[in-house]
Amino acid sequence: MLGLLIALVQLIAFTQAKSSSGSRSLVIFDQRLIYLDDYSVFLGSLKERSFELDYAPVTNDSTPVELFDGEARRYDNLIVFPIKSRHFNKQLSAEKLLNFYNEGGEIMAITTPDGVADNVRVFLNQLGIFPSPKNYQLRDYFQDNSELVLHLPASKVLNEHVVPKNDGEIVYQGSAALLGDSDLIIPVLQAPRTSYSEDGQKQGGKWTIGSQGYLAASFQTLKNTRLSWVGSVDLFSDKNSDSNKHFVQELTKWTFKEKSVVEVVCSNHAHSNGLDYSDVPYKIKDEVVYNISLREWEGEKWVPFVADDIQFELRMVDPYYRITLTPIGDSSFTFQTYTTSKFNLPDHHGIFTFVVDYKRSGLSFFTDKDVKAIRHLANDEYPRSWVITNSWVYLTAIYSVIFTWVIFVALFVGVKKSANVPIEKKTN
């Protein structure tokens, strides 16, 4: 009873949290570049959403940044503002950043043309995000380059699971990045076709040209750990909050798992008559049904996850079946149940996997699988010959031969032919 009460209290506390991963957050910033008062709207929004913010100013004589207490993470989220200090590479190495990310820590990385620390750059490069070198500024051929400020339509956002589109604009001043070809990279905001990245101090080569550059990108591992990179710190500043508030808020919500988090509530499969596998193990050609229930976290509560592209697969090395699931039941619950309806198992015995593997860019990945054996028919379970309609031709031929042979034997034995032999007298 006590264990049940503790679990209930933990569940209530979890449902009250804004983030599904945790609220402990560390803000790392360079005091020579960043004045936190200029980002009060951004940081205040995080506090309003129940995030616990700790601050770690970086200076030449500051102590190393500790992200772990033993093997446990001290923080759930990490916000890295532009860093100019070279000593930051020793205070927090790229290996420690990668380890924090691999252990489930969410990261928001912000860079500028004059604030890209080497450890942050190396870490981002390992994920396939390549920010422009130092002093490379994003410019536009058709905008005034004296201010280097770009006004981008907010409707050009590339992934609505990360940032929904709206009719406003995004004020951007910073750098661009090239992206690798990994499927785990999520492009969020693309550079205009008329833009380019060029070194502001040296005339020469360009880092990006046109829409090959990206201004914001995200990354989600197969374990659903999230990262977002933005090449402009002014995007988060108070002076641009009226234009950028929607974009910044939605991007941080996605990064810190306040939305677009999908999970499996439960799943089951059984015979179409309701009998479970433990009661009657599956055999070939049995009629079964697979059901799965899904829910999505939307910042305040769990809601039913609604989609029309969820597929079930029955695999043995390769899929034997691939069935699109259809919703069933009352959607007023906190989850939505999907079903395959009735389907027949293949005419092949072996070890099969019942699996739903759902991976969509911008949504958290989930995989639900169960391995079961499908046996062949026993000797007394095969259908008799007269049940199989294709065998009727052969049965008719067999019994016709038997019947004809019986009639022939009966006639041969039962019918006697009288022979008239003439009697002749023998004479000598």
KOLLUMBA-17457 format. One line per field, with one value per residue (C-alpha): residue in one letter; y, z, x. Coordinates in steps of 0.2 Angstrom, whole numbers, padded with zeros to 4 digits. Layout:
N
residu = A,...
c2 = Y,...
c3 = Z,...
c1 = X,...
***
This chain:
428
residu = M,L,G,L,L,I,A,L,V,Q,L,I,A,F,T,Q,A,K,S,S,S,G,S,R,S,L,V,I,F,D,Q,R,L,I,Y,L,D,D,Y,S,V,F,L,G,S,L,K,E,R,S,F,E,L,D,Y,A,P,V,T,N,D,S,T,P,V,E,L,F,D,G,E,A,R,R,Y,D,N,L,I,V,F,P,I,K,S,R,H,F,N,K,Q,L,S,A,E,K,L,L,N,F,Y,N,E,G,G,E,I,M,A,I,T,T,P,D,G,V,A,D,N,V,R,V,F,L,N,Q,L,G,I,F,P,S,P,K,N,Y,Q,L,R,D,Y,F,Q,D,N,S,E,L,V,L,H,L,P,A,S,K,V,L,N,E,H,V,V,P,K,N,D,G,E,I,V,Y,Q,G,S,A,A,L,L,G,D,S,D,L,I,I,P,V,L,Q,A,P,R,T,S,Y,S,E,D,G,Q,K,Q,G,G,K,W,T,I,G,S,Q,G,Y,L,A,A,S,F,Q,T,L,K,N,T,R,L,S,W,V,G,S,V,D,L,F,S,D,K,N,S,D,S,N,K,H,F,V,Q,E,L,T,K,W,T,F,K,E,K,S,V,V,E,V,V,C,S,N,H,A,H,S,N,G,L,D,Y,S,D,V,P,Y,K,I,K,D,E,V,V,Y,N,I,S,L,R,E,W,E,G,E,K,W,V,P,F,V,A,D,D,I,Q,F,E,L,R,M,V,D,P,Y,Y,R,I,T,L,T,P,I,G,D,S,S,F,T,F,Q,T,Y,T,T,S,K,F,N,L,P,D,H,H,G,I,F,T,F,V,V,D,Y,K,R,S,G,L,S,F,F,T,D,K,D,V,K,A,I,R,H,L,A,N,D,E,Y,P,R,S,W,V,I,T,N,S,W,V,Y,L,T,A,I,Y,S,V,I,F,T,W,V,I,F,V,A,L,F,V,G,V,K,K,S,A,N,V,P,I,E,K,K,T,N
c2 = 0000,0012,0008,0012,0029,0034,0029,0040,0055,0053,0052,0068,0077,0072,0077,0095,0097,0106,0096,0077,0075,0087,0105,0107,0118,0126,0142,0144,0162,0173,0189,0198,0194,0191,0202,0192,0207,0208,0191,0193,0188,0172,0167,0173,0162,0147,0151,0153,0136,0129,0127,0129,0139,0139,0151,0147,0163,0158,0168,0165,0160,0151,0133,0118,0116,0100,0092,0076,0071,0054,0045,0055,0070,0086,0095,0089,0104,0114,0131,0137,0155,0161,0159,0168,0163,0150,0143,0137,0122,0116,0120,0110,0098,0092,0074,0080,0088,0073,0062,0073,0072,0053,0051,0060,0078,0091,0105,0122,0128,0147,0154,0170,0175,0180,0168,0150,0140,0126,0113,0118,0118,0100,0094,0100,0094,0076,0078,0084,0103,0113,0132,0144,0149,0164,0181,0174,0184,0180,0193,0196,0203,0212,0219,0233,0225,0239,0232,0214,0211,0199,0199,0181,0176,0164,0154,0147,0136,0118,0107,0111,0098,0108,0126,0128,0141,0158,0174,0184,0187,0182,0195,0186,0193,0180,0166,0151,0132,0118,0102,0084,0070,0061,0057,0062,0080,0091,0107,0121,0137,0139,0154,0164,0160,0177,0176,0171,0169,0179,0184,0201,0205,0197,0197,0180,0163,0160,0147,0145,0152,0153,0140,0128,0137,0134,0147,0134,0115,0102,0084,0070,0053,0036,0038,0054,0065,0082,0097,0113,0125,0143,0154,0171,0176,0192,0180,0178,0196,0207,0219,0206,0197,0205,0196,0181,0176,0163,0155,0155,0148,0134,0129,0128,0119,0106,0105,0103,0090,0100,0095,0082,0068,0052,0036,0019,0017,-0002,-0014,-0032,-0045,-0060,-0072,-0064,-0073,-0065,-0080,-0074,-0082,-0089,-0099,-0105,-0102,-0096,-0108,-0104,-0096,-0091,-0076,-0063,-0044,-0032,-0016,-0002,0014,0030,0047,0063,0076,0094,0104,0103,0086,0069,0070,0056,0055,0056,0050,0041,0034,0021,0004,-0013,-0026,-0045,-0049,-0064,-0056,-0046,-0041,-0053,-0041,-0022,-0015,0003,0004,0012,0021,0013,0018,0034,0048,0057,0047,0053,0040,0034,0015,0009,-0008,-0019,-0027,-0046,-0054,-0071,-0077,-0082,-0100,-0102,-0107,-0099,-0085,-0069,-0051,-0041,-0023,-0005,0005,0024,0037,0054,0069,0081,0068,0057,0039,0024,0005,-0008,-0026,-0043,-0059,-0075,-0092,-0098,-0117,-0128,-0139,-0155,-0171,-0171,-0152,-0153,-0152,-0169,-0172,-0170,-0153,-0146,-0142,-0144,-0162,-0167,-0170,-0183,-0191,-0193,-0201,-0213,-0218,-0220,-0232,-0242,-0243,-0248,-0262,-0268,-0269,-0278,-0291,-0294,-0296,-0307,-0318,-0318,-0320,-0338,-0341,-0359,-0368,-0380,-0394,-0407,-0426,-0437,-0455,-0462,-0475,-0486
c3 = 0000,0004,-0012,-0022,-0012,-0017,-0035,-0035,-0027,-0040,-0054,-0048,-0047,-0064,-0072,-0064,-0072,-0088,-0095,-0097,-0094,-0079,-0074,-0067,-0079,-0080,-0090,-0096,-0102,-0105,-0095,-0108,-0121,-0112,-0100,-0093,-0091,-0110,-0110,-0096,-0107,-0113,-0095,-0087,-0099,-0093,-0075,-0078,-0085,-0069,-0074,-0060,-0067,-0061,-0068,-0072,-0078,-0088,-0085,-0087,-0069,-0066,-0060,-0071,-0075,-0067,-0075,-0065,-0047,-0048,-0062,-0060,-0069,-0059,-0072,-0085,-0097,-0102,-0111,-0118,-0123,-0135,-0127,-0132,-0118,-0123,-0106,-0108,-0118,-0102,-0090,-0101,-0114,-0129,-0122,-0106,-0117,-0127,-0112,-0104,-0120,-0122,-0104,-0108,-0105,-0117,-0124,-0131,-0140,-0145,-0155,-0164,-0177,-0162,-0149,-0155,-0142,-0149,-0138,-0143,-0161,-0160,-0151,-0164,-0178,-0171,-0173,-0191,-0187,-0194,-0189,-0199,-0193,-0182,-0189,-0203,-0204,-0213,-0226,-0239,-0256,-0256,-0238,-0230,-0224,-0213,-0199,-0204,-0198,-0208,-0207,-0211,-0213,-0198,-0211,-0218,-0203,-0209,-0195,-0187,-0173,-0167,-0171,-0178,-0192,-0190,-0199,-0190,-0194,-0186,-0184,-0186,-0185,-0184,-0193,-0203,-0203,-0215,-0210,-0213,-0221,-0205,-0203,-0185,-0190,-0190,-0200,-0192,-0201,-0218,-0224,-0238,-0256,-0258,-0242,-0240,-0225,-0227,-0216,-0210,-0208,-0224,-0241,-0248,-0247,-0241,-0229,-0235,-0251,-0252,-0245,-0242,-0225,-0210,-0196,-0183,-0182,-0170,-0167,-0158,-0154,-0155,-0136,-0139,-0131,-0139,-0145,-0154,-0161,-0166,-0174,-0167,-0149,-0153,-0158,-0139,-0134,-0126,-0140,-0152,-0141,-0149,-0166,-0160,-0144,-0153,-0161,-0146,-0135,-0146,-0150,-0131,-0128,-0140,-0135,-0116,-0120,-0116,-0132,-0146,-0134,-0138,-0128,-0128,-0114,-0117,-0131,-0133,-0145,-0144,-0154,-0162,-0150,-0135,-0130,-0125,-0131,-0114,-0115,-0133,-0142,-0159,-0174,-0193,-0200,-0184,-0183,-0171,-0167,-0161,-0151,-0145,-0135,-0137,-0129,-0131,-0119,-0122,-0108,-0096,-0098,-0108,-0123,-0135,-0149,-0166,-0182,-0198,-0202,-0188,-0195,-0187,-0194,-0191,-0194,-0196,-0202,-0215,-0213,-0218,-0215,-0214,-0208,-0206,-0189,-0187,-0171,-0160,-0144,-0136,-0139,-0123,-0113,-0111,-0124,-0141,-0145,-0162,-0170,-0184,-0184,-0188,-0198,-0201,-0197,-0211,-0217,-0210,-0193,-0183,-0171,-0176,-0169,-0167,-0168,-0170,-0175,-0176,-0181,-0187,-0188,-0174,-0164,-0151,-0157,-0150,-0153,-0146,-0149,-0143,-0149,-0150,-0158,-0171,-0172,-0186,-0187,-0177,-0186,-0181,-0186,-0204,-0214,-0221,-0240,-0243,-0235,-0248,-0264,-0275,-0270,-0276,-0294,-0288,-0275,-0289,-0300,-0286,-0281,-0299,-0302,-0286,-0291,-0308,-0302,-0290,-0303,-0315,-0302,-0297,-0315,-0319,-0304,-0304,-0322,-0329,-0347,-0352,-0365,-0377,-0380,-0393,-0387,-0400,-0399,-0400,-0413,-0415
c1 = 0000,0014,0023,0007,0005,0023,0020,0004,0013,0027,0014,0005,0022,0026,0010,0012,0029,0031,0045,0043,0062,0066,0067,0085,0094,0111,0114,0133,0137,0153,0152,0161,0148,0132,0122,0108,0097,0096,0088,0076,0060,0068,0074,0058,0048,0058,0055,0037,0037,0044,0062,0075,0089,0107,0120,0138,0148,0164,0179,0198,0200,0183,0182,0178,0159,0153,0138,0139,0138,0147,0138,0122,0118,0116,0106,0092,0095,0110,0109,0126,0126,0140,0157,0173,0185,0198,0199,0181,0188,0197,0182,0170,0177,0168,0169,0160,0147,0145,0144,0131,0121,0122,0116,0100,0104,0095,0106,0102,0118,0118,0133,0137,0151,0162,0157,0159,0170,0181,0173,0155,0160,0168,0153,0141,0152,0151,0132,0133,0130,0144,0143,0153,0171,0174,0169,0158,0142,0126,0122,0109,0111,0095,0095,0105,0121,0125,0115,0116,0099,0088,0069,0063,0044,0040,0030,0046,0049,0053,0047,0030,0033,0047,0041,0023,0021,0013,0011,0024,0042,0059,0072,0089,0107,0121,0129,0124,0129,0130,0121,0126,0115,0111,0092,0093,0096,0080,0082,0072,0076,0084,0094,0086,0091,0099,0110,0128,0140,0156,0171,0167,0186,0193,0186,0187,0178,0160,0155,0137,0128,0109,0098,0112,0114,0104,0100,0093,0094,0089,0095,0087,0095,0088,0086,0076,0089,0087,0098,0095,0107,0104,0117,0111,0110,0100,0086,0084,0086,0073,0074,0068,0056,0040,0045,0054,0045,0034,0049,0060,0047,0042,0060,0064,0048,0053,0072,0067,0054,0039,0030,0030,0034,0025,0025,0017,0004,0001,0001,-0006,-0010,-0022,-0033,-0048,-0059,-0050,-0039,-0022,-0006,-0002,-0019,-0017,0000,-0001,-0001,0000,-0015,-0023,-0033,-0026,-0028,-0014,-0018,-0007,-0012,-0002,-0001,0008,0014,0009,0017,0002,-0005,-0005,-0017,-0021,-0008,-0017,-0009,-0014,0003,0007,0011,0012,0024,0025,0043,0054,0070,0060,0042,0029,0015,0014,-0003,-0008,-0016,-0033,-0040,-0053,-0062,-0066,-0053,-0059,-0046,-0028,-0022,-0028,-0029,-0025,-0028,-0024,-0041,-0042,-0028,-0022,-0004,0007,0008,0025,0031,0045,0050,0041,0042,0026,0033,0028,0043,0038,0051,0045,0056,0052,0042,0050,0054,0046,0047,0036,0040,0036,0043,0032,0034,0021,0020,0016,0000,0000,-0004,-0022,-0025,-0022,-0038,-0045,-0044,-0063,-0062,-0050,-0060,-0045,-0044,-0061,-0055,-0042,-0054,-0067,-0054,-0048,-0066,-0071,-0057,-0061,-0079,-0076,-0064,-0077,-0090,-0078,-0073,-0092,-0096,-0081,-0085,-0104,-0108,-0105,-0106,-0113,-0103,-0112,-0100,-0106,-0106,-0097,-0096,-0079,-0076,-0062
***
